[in-house]
Amino acid sequence: MPSGFGYHRTSHWPLSATTNYHDKLRSLSLKTGIGAGKVRLAKWYSTMSPKVKTKIVKDVTQLVLARRTRMCNFLEYKDTKVVYRRYASLFFVCGISSGDNELVTLEIIHRYVEVLDRYFGNVSAPIW
């Protein structure tokens, strides 16, 4: 599978053809479910030291895992909005700028899961 996002443009895609969402994302990660909090995949779009990344991952993991299922999928972490979505035991987490659209980010997460499902099968099943 190629690196980065493999989204196919369709007529109902919410972003314009000129929008480069990679410039807006600060990070993307895929975490295992409750209790473990192990990062399975991470892509950072800004340069940071490994120590800072580890702290951010730890803090955001604690924030996301502490939330109830009926709570909003958006939260604030320092100067970044954190948007996450849970599929079975997996959490897909994106960090975006404060001015970016959370609903578009949720749609991108969903599209990403659809692409992974098509390529690998049922991604949200705990097979890892």
C-alpha positions in Angstrom: 0.0 0.0 0.0 1.5 3.4 -0.9 2.4 5.7 1.9 0.2 8.6 2.9 -3.5 8.9 2.2 -4.9 7.0 -0.7 -8.3 8.7 -1.1 -10.1 8.5 -4.4 -12.0 11.7 -5.4 -15.7 11.2 -5.9 -18.5 13.6 -6.7 -19.5 13.8 -3.0 -15.9 14.4 -1.6 -16.2 17.5 0.6 -12.8 19.1 -0.3 -12.1 21.1 -3.4 -9.6 19.8 -5.9 -7.1 22.5 -4.8 -7.3 21.7 -1.1 -4.2 20.0 0.2 -5.3 18.5 3.5 -1.8 17.3 4.3 -0.9 20.9 5.0 -3.6 21.1 7.6 -3.0 17.8 9.4 -0.5 18.0 12.1 -0.5 14.3 12.9 -2.4 11.1 12.3 -2.2 8.0 14.4 -3.9 4.6 14.8 -4.0 3.3 18.3 -5.1 0.0 19.8 -8.0 -0.1 22.1 -8.8 0.3 25.7 -6.0 -0.2 28.2 -3.2 -0.9 25.7 -3.0 2.5 24.0 -0.3 1.1 21.7 0.3 3.2 18.6 0.1 1.0 15.5 0.7 3.7 12.9 1.7 7.3 13.1 2.4 10.0 10.6 3.6 13.5 11.7 3.4 16.4 9.4 5.6 18.7 11.5 9.1 18.2 12.8 9.5 17.4 16.5 11.9 15.5 18.6 11.1 11.9 19.5 10.8 12.9 23.2 8.2 15.6 22.4 6.3 13.1 20.1 6.3 10.5 22.9 4.9 13.0 25.4 2.1 14.1 23.0 1.2 10.5 22.2 1.0 9.7 25.9 -1.1 12.8 26.8 -3.5 12.4 23.9 -3.9 8.7 24.5 -4.8 9.4 28.1 -7.3 12.1 27.0 -9.0 9.9 24.4 -9.2 6.7 26.4 -10.7 8.6 29.4 -13.6 9.8 27.3 -17.0 8.0 27.3 -18.5 6.6 24.1 -21.3 9.2 24.0 -18.9 12.2 24.3 -18.0 14.4 21.4 -15.1 13.2 19.1 -13.3 16.5 19.4 -11.1 17.8 22.1 -8.4 20.5 22.7 -4.8 19.7 23.4 -2.6 22.8 23.8 -2.9 24.7 20.4 -4.2 21.7 18.5 -7.7 20.2 18.0 -7.7 16.4 18.4 -10.3 14.6 16.3 -10.7 10.9 16.9 -13.0 8.1 15.9 -13.3 4.6 17.4 -13.8 1.5 15.2 -14.1 -1.6 17.4 -11.0 -1.6 19.5 -9.1 0.8 17.3 -8.9 4.6 17.7 -8.0 6.8 14.7 -6.7 10.1 15.9 -5.8 13.3 14.0 -4.4 16.5 15.3 -5.5 19.5 13.3 -5.0 23.3 13.5 -7.5 25.2 15.5 -9.1 26.8 12.5 -9.7 23.6 10.6 -13.0 21.8 10.2 -13.5 18.8 12.6 -16.4 17.3 10.6 -14.2 17.1 7.4 -11.5 15.4 9.5 -14.0 12.8 10.8 -15.0 12.2 7.1 -11.3 11.8 6.2 -10.9 9.3 9.0 -13.9 7.4 7.8 -12.6 7.4 4.2 -9.2 6.2 5.4 -10.9 3.3 7.3 -12.9 2.4 4.1 -9.7 2.3 2.1 -8.0 0.1 4.6 -11.0 -2.2 4.8 -11.0 -2.6 1.0 -7.3 -3.3 0.9 -6.8 -5.5 4.0 -10.3 -6.7 4.8 -12.1 -5.9 8.0 -9.6 -3.4 9.6 -11.7 -2.6 12.6 -11.6 -6.3 13.7 -8.8 -6.8 16.3 -6.5 -8.9 14.1 -3.2 -7.3 15.1 
